[in-house]
Amino acid sequence: MKTKKMISLLLVLALIAGVLAGCSSDTTDTSNNQDLETTTTENTENNGSVEFPTKDLQGTIMWAAGGINDSVSRALGPYIQEELGKTVIFTNRPGAAGGIATQYVNEQSADGYNILFGAENPQIAKIMGTSNLDYSDFIPINIFSTTVGVVSVRSDSKYKTMEDLVNDMLARPGEVTMAVTGPGGYPQVADSMLKSIVGTEAQYVTFDGEAGALTAVLGEHVDFTITTLGSSYEMLRSGDLVGLAVYHTEPVEGIEDVPVIIDSYPKFNDYLPWGPFYGAFVKNGTPQEIVDILTEAFERAVSNPDYSEMTKNLGNVPLGIGGQEARDFIDNYRSVTSWLLYDAGVTESSPEEFGIQRVN
């Protein structure tokens, strides 16, 4: 009898142990699942709405400190902090015409905390063969500003008008010298547009950056250059350089005396407005609710009058667009620029190979 009671007791204990083991196993699995889901739940309140941001954000700038991309991005920081209640911690990751920063942000989590502060360069990376990434791999949060190109000569140049320069280039193909910054750089792309419309052909002399190109013009090493307004703004205002034409459809504040190029060559209307831009992007896959929060915050920050004035002082044209409008703007830049480079013989691969359609 005692033996039967003992066996029954052992069976009960074994059953209890099995139940406890099962509970322990379930608890362990739940813990593991929670670890895996931390990234997707850390910004979500109990009621399911997104609480973002809950920590500081990381801002990766694709160009070196002191440049226009760096300046317009860092200047926006305090206004973003005011809107989001968190700081944007900026880091410069220059190199490969923006490719290093683009690759870095693309490797981070698509959680909205890693923001790429970039310029237009990735939009021609595929056709130039420098990267497999471009802004189709990112969501544009806001395009803060754009800038325009200016055809510049030194103050004592024999060229007094855009027509003077063009007529001389047509009369002496390949002899008039132009400072450029290398294949795919803005000066070359802008000249490709001029070549496509007017039929000119300049002799390129390559320098390290737009500052070097402008210095070459001032030093009489080349006849002219076409750079972004941000790079030449102060020299134009001081009179050291003379602007023959601005790549825009209307006069630009601060250099209103520089003629718009469509006055001399209306065909430019097929391409303009067009030019380099500066904006903020997050990785594809970022939750839409977080994208919406960032988009609204950046829109308010960029529209701040103080920030707009700073943008103008840097020689930029305030833009402040987000959503589909921003997507359309940067895709238009990619199409126009890619086809200009291809038509000019700068690139061998047709933009169609990358799904880039001609828009003009």
N, C-alpha and C positions, 0 to 999 in steps of 0.2 A: 504493500500500500504506500509505504514511504517512497519506494522507488518510483511509482507512478506519479506521485506528487512532484518529485524532483524533476522527472522528465517534462511534466507539464510546465513547471516553472522555467526550465531551460528554454522550452519552445516559446514561451511568452517573452522572455528576455531577448531571444534571437529575433523575434518579430519586431520588438521595440527598437532594437539596434538597426534593423533594416530600414525602418521608417525614418529614424534619425539620420542614417547615412544618405537616404534619398533626399531629405530636406537639405542636408549639408551640400550635396551635389547641386541642387537647384540654386542655392544661394551663391555658390561659386560661379555658375554659369551666368547668373544675373549680373554679378559684379563685372565679369568679363565683358558682357554686352554693354554695360554702362560705360566702361572704359572706351570701347570702340565708338560709342555714340557721343562722347564728350564734345567733340568739335561741332556737331550739329545741334546740340541742346544747350550749350553754354550761354547762348544769347536769347533763349526762349523762356518766357515767364510761364507760370502755371496755367494761365488762360490761353496759351498758344500764341500770343502776339510776340513779336521780336523785340527784345531789349538790346539795342545796339547804339553805340559801342559800350562795352563794359570795361575796356582797357584802352591804353594809348594805341595809336595806329602807326604803322611803319610806312614812310614815304621814300620810295627809291627814285632818285633823279638820274636820268640817263646821260647827262652831260656834266662836265667838270664844274667845280665851284667858280663863281664869278661870271659865268655866261648868262645869256638871256633866259634859257630854260631854268637854270638854277635860281636866278633872281625872281622870276615871276612865280615860281613854285614856293620858294621859302617866304616870300612876301605874303602869300596867301595863308600861310600857317596860322597866324593869330586869329584870322577871321573864321577859319575852319574850327579852331578850338572854341571860339565863341558860340558857334552853331551846334557843335557836337558835345561840348563839355569835356573833350579829351584832346590831348596833344598829338600832333603829327610829328614823329621823330624822323628827321630827314637824313638820308645817307646818299652820297654821290657814288654812282657805280658807272663811270664813263668807260668807253671803249667800244670798238667794232660798230661805230656809227649808231650807237644805241642798243646794239645787240646784246651786250653783256647784261645791262639792266633788264631788258625785256626777258631774257632767258631766266634771270634770277627770280623775277616776280612770277613768271609762269611756273616755276618749280615750287612755289609756296602754296599754302592752302587757299582754296577759293572761299574765303570767309569774310572778305571785305576789310580785313585788317592790314592787308598788304596792297598798297596803292602805287601804281607806276605813274610817275610824273615825267611825261615824255614830250618829244617834239615829233615832227612828221616823218623822220627817217625810217622807222620800221615799215612804212607803207610801200617802200620800193625795195625792201630787203630781198624779197623772193626773186624779183626780176633781175636784181643785181647779183644774185647768187651768194649773198652774204649770210643769209639765215632762212630757216624754214618757218620762222614766226613773223607775223605782222599783226596789225590791230584787228584782224578778223578773229584772232585768238583771245581778244579782250573785249570788255564792255566799256564803251566810253561813258564816263561819269559827267565830265564837263570839258568843253574846249574853251579855255579861258580867253584866248586871244589869237589873232593871226597877225601876220606882218606882211609887208609888201616888198617887192624888189625895186631897187633904184639903180638906174644906169648912171654911173658916176665917172667924172673926169676931174683932173686937177683944175684949179681956178684959171690957169693961164693956157689951157688947152686950145688948140686950133678949132676944136669942135664946140660950137656954140649952141647947136640944136641937135635933136635926135636925128633929124634928116641929114645933117652934116656928117654924122658918124656913119649912118647907114649907107649913104651915097659913096663915101670913101671905101667902105668895106665891099660894096658891090663893084667899085672900080678897081680895087686891088684885093681880089680874093685871097684869103690866107696870109695877108701881110700885116693887117692891123692887129696889134697884140692886145690880148685880154687876160687879166689875172683870174684864175679859177682855183678851186680848192680840191680838185681831183674828181675822178669819175663818180657821177651821181650827186656831187655837191650842188648846192643851190645855184652858184654862178653858172655852172655848165648846163643845168636843167633850164634856167631862165634863158640862156643863150640858145638852147635847142628850140625854144618856143619862137624866139626871134628868127632863127634860121628857117624854121618851118613856115613862118608867115611871110617873111621878106626875101629869104633866099641868100642871106649873108653867110660868110664863113670867116671866122676869126682864127688867129693863131694863138693857141692856148699856152700860157705860162703858169705852172702850178706852184701854189704857195700853201703854207701850213695854216689853214683857217682864213676866215674873212678879214680878220685884223691884218694878217700878212698881205692879203690881196690889196687892201686899201692903202697900206703903207707903200706897196709897190707902185700904185698909181701916183701917190704924193711924191715919191722919189724918182718919178719919170722913168721907171723901169718898164712900164707897160702903158698902153694908150688909154685903157678904160677897164672897168669891171662892172658886174651886176651883182650886188649883194643885198642882203636883207636890210630893211630900214633900221632895225635895231642896232646893227653894226656900224652904220654910217651916219646915224642921226645927228650926233654932236658935230661931226666934221662938216656936215651939210649946213647946219645952223650957224657954225662959226665962219663959213665961207671958204674953208680950206679945200673943200670939194664942191663941185657944181653938179647938181642933178639934171640930167638931160631929159629924163622921163621916169615916171613912177608906174609900176605894174599894178594899176588899179583903175577902177571905173569912175572915180571921182577924186578931187583933190584931198590930200591927207593933211590932217591937222598938224601944224608945226612946220610943214614944208609946203604950204599952199602954193608957193611960187613955182614949184616943180610941175611941169605939164604932165597930165595923164597920157599914157601911151596910146590910148584909143583915139585921141585927137589927131594923131599923125597916122595911125594904122588901125582903122576900125575893126579889122579882122581879129584883133586881140579880144574882142567881145565874146568870141566863141570859147575862150578859155577862162576869162576872168568873171568873178573874183576867184583868185587862186593864189596860194602862197603857203609858206611854212606856218605851222600852228603849234600851240602849246596846250596840253591838257592833262587830265587825270583819268586813269584806266584801272579796272580791276579784271581779274582773270575770269574767263568764261566758266560758268558753273556756280558763280556767286549767287546765293539765294536772291530772288527778285525783291523780297521785302527789304533786304539790306541794300541792294542797288537803289531802291527808291529813297531810302533814308539818306544815303550818300548824295544822290542826285539833287534832292531838295536842299540839303545843307550846302553843297557847293554852289548851287544856283544863287542862294542868298548871299553867300560869302563873296562870290565873284562880282555880284551886282552892287556891292558896297561902294559908295562914291569915292572913298579914299583909295581903295584898291584900283578902281577904274582909272583914277588920275595917275597913279603910279605906273600903270600899264602904258598909258599914253606917253609918260615921260621917258619910258624905255624905248619909244619908237614903235610901239605895237598898236594894233587896232583892236579895242575891246570886242569880244564876241559873246561869251557866256551862254553857250548852247549845250543842251544835253539830250538824252534820249535818241529818238530816231533822227532828229535834225542833226545831231552830232555825228551819228553813223553815216548819214547821207553826205555830210560835208567831208569827212575823212576818206570815204570811198571815192568821192569825186576827185579828191587830190590824188589818190592812188591811180585811178584810171588815166587822168590827164597826164600825170608825170610819167607813168610807165610807158604810155604810147609815145610821148615826146622823145624819151630816151631810145626807144626802139626805132622810131622813124629816123632819128638822127644817127643811127648806127652805133650808139654807145653800148647797147646790149644786143646779144645775138638771139636770145629766146623771145618768142612772141608773147606778149601779155596774155593772149588767149590760152596758152598752155597752163596758166595759173588761174583761169576763170575770170580774168580781168577784161571786161568788155570796153570797147571804145565808146566814149560818150559825146564826142564832137567830130 
